[in-house]
């Protein structure tokens, strides 16, 4: 089995979907969005230094 690592693009797409989640409060959606965007930025920084 091959384990694929999420890309910054994957995290950005997840962030957009997080804002549309009808099962969470708007605040929870925003926190999840911010978390995914921070992960995307972190991965980009790591790739820039690799």
Sine and cosine of phi, psi and omega as CSV:
sin_phi,cos_phi,sin_psi,cos_psi,sin_omega,cos_omega
0.00,0.00,0.72,-0.69,0.01,-1.00
-0.99,-0.16,0.81,-0.59,0.05,-1.00
-1.00,-0.07,0.86,-0.51,0.02,-1.00
-0.99,-0.11,0.67,-0.74,0.04,-1.00
-1.00,-0.02,0.67,-0.74,0.03,-1.00
-0.90,0.43,0.56,-0.83,0.01,-1.00
-0.99,-0.12,0.24,-0.97,0.10,-0.99
-0.82,0.57,-0.61,0.80,0.03,-1.00
-0.89,0.46,-0.64,0.77,0.05,-1.00
-0.87,0.50,-0.69,0.72,0.00,-1.00
-0.92,0.39,-0.59,0.80,0.03,-1.00
-0.91,0.41,-0.65,0.76,0.05,-1.00
-0.90,0.43,-0.66,0.75,0.03,-1.00
-0.90,0.44,-0.59,0.81,0.01,-1.00
-0.89,0.45,-0.67,0.74,0.02,-1.00
-0.91,0.42,-0.66,0.75,0.03,-1.00
-0.92,0.40,-0.53,0.84,-0.02,-1.00
-0.88,0.47,-0.55,0.84,-0.01,-1.00
-0.94,0.33,-0.28,0.96,-0.06,-1.00
-0.97,-0.24,0.14,0.99,-0.07,-1.00
-0.95,0.30,0.91,-0.41,-0.03,-1.00
-0.97,0.23,-0.16,0.99,-0.08,-1.00
-1.00,-0.08,-0.04,1.00,0.01,-1.00
-0.85,-0.53,0.37,-0.93,0.05,-1.00
-0.94,0.33,0.36,-0.93,0.05,-1.00
-0.83,0.56,-0.61,0.79,0.03,-1.00
-0.91,0.42,-0.68,0.74,0.02,-1.00
-0.91,0.42,-0.65,0.76,0.04,-1.00
-0.87,0.49,-0.68,0.74,-0.02,-1.00
-0.92,0.39,-0.65,0.76,0.04,-1.00
-0.89,0.46,-0.68,0.73,0.01,-1.00
-0.91,0.41,-0.67,0.75,0.05,-1.00
-0.85,0.52,-0.75,0.66,-0.02,-1.00
-0.88,0.47,-0.64,0.77,0.02,-1.00
-0.89,0.46,-0.74,0.68,-0.01,-1.00
-0.90,0.43,-0.62,0.78,0.03,-1.00
-0.91,0.40,-0.63,0.78,0.04,-1.00
-0.91,0.42,-0.62,0.78,0.04,-1.00
-0.90,0.43,-0.66,0.75,0.03,-1.00
-0.87,0.48,-0.70,0.71,0.01,-1.00
-0.91,0.42,-0.64,0.77,0.02,-1.00
-0.89,0.46,-0.71,0.70,0.01,-1.00
-0.89,0.46,-0.64,0.77,0.04,-1.00
-0.89,0.45,-0.65,0.76,0.04,-1.00
-0.89,0.46,-0.70,0.71,0.00,-1.00
-0.88,0.47,-0.66,0.75,0.01,-1.00
-0.93,0.36,-0.51,0.86,0.01,-1.00
-0.94,0.35,-0.44,0.90,-0.03,-1.00
-0.99,-0.16,-0.09,1.00,-0.07,-1.00
-0.97,0.24,0.00,0.00,0.00,0.00
